[in-house]
């Protein structure tokens, strides 16, 4: 059974919904139906770059292969990043 809450509009016809969602929810998709009901669904924002990446099967396969590879570890990458940022 869904949780039901009664909310009050303020003088500017706004309502606060933050308490209905976890702290990790920062974006919502709102669907308004002909009967006036509204359904809010937590959403994630994806950049255009991420969209292009996910639409490129070769790029996705390459990333999966790299993730499965044992030749480079997260520690190796952290050391490389540190070296680059320190100029060495």
C-alpha positions in Angstrom: 0.0 0.0 0.0 1.5 3.4 -0.9 2.3 5.9 1.8 -0.3 8.8 1.8 0.5 12.3 2.9 -1.6 15.4 2.9 0.3 18.6 1.9 -0.8 22.2 2.1 -0.2 24.8 -0.6 1.4 28.0 0.6 0.2 31.5 -0.4 2.1 31.3 -3.7 0.5 27.8 -4.5 3.7 26.0 -3.7 4.2 22.8 -1.7 7.4 21.4 -0.2 8.1 17.8 -1.2 11.7 17.4 0.1 10.6 15.4 3.1 9.0 12.8 0.9 12.3 11.7 -0.7 15.7 10.5 0.6 18.6 12.9 0.7 20.1 11.3 -2.4 17.2 12.4 -4.6 18.0 15.7 -6.3 15.9 15.5 -9.5 12.3 14.4 -10.2 10.3 13.6 -13.3 6.7 14.9 -13.0 3.9 13.3 -14.9 0.6 15.1 -14.9 -2.5 13.2 -16.0 -5.8 14.4 -17.5 -7.6 13.9 -14.2 -5.2 16.4 -12.5 -3.2 13.8 -10.6 0.6 14.1 -10.6 3.1 11.3 -10.2 6.7 12.3 -9.2 9.5 9.8 -9.9 13.1 10.2 -8.7 15.4 10.7 -11.6 19.1 11.0 -12.5 20.6 13.6 -14.8 22.8 12.2 -17.6 25.1 14.6 -19.5 25.1 14.7 -23.3 28.6 13.2 -23.2 27.3 10.3 -21.1 24.4 9.8 -23.5 26.8 9.7 -26.5 29.0 7.2 -24.6 26.1 4.8 -23.9 24.9 5.1 -27.5 28.4 3.9 -28.8 28.5 0.1 -28.4 32.3 0.1 -29.1 33.0 2.6 -26.4 30.8 0.7 -23.9 32.6 -2.6 -24.8 36.0 -1.0 -24.4 35.0 0.4 -21.0 33.7 -3.1 -19.9 37.0 -4.7 -21.1 39.0 -2.2 -19.2 37.0 -2.7 -16.0 37.6 -6.5 -16.3 41.3 -6.0 -17.0 43.7 -6.9 -14.2 46.6 -5.0 -15.8 45.5 -1.7 -14.2 44.0 -1.3 -10.8 42.3 1.6 -9.1 45.4 2.0 -7.0 47.5 2.3 -10.1 45.2 4.9 -11.5 45.2 6.9 -8.3 49.0 6.9 -8.3 49.1 8.1 -11.9 46.6 10.9 -11.2 48.6 12.0 -8.2 51.8 12.0 -10.3 50.1 14.1 -13.1 48.7 16.6 -10.6 52.0 17.1 -8.9 53.8 17.6 -12.2 55.9 14.4 -11.9 
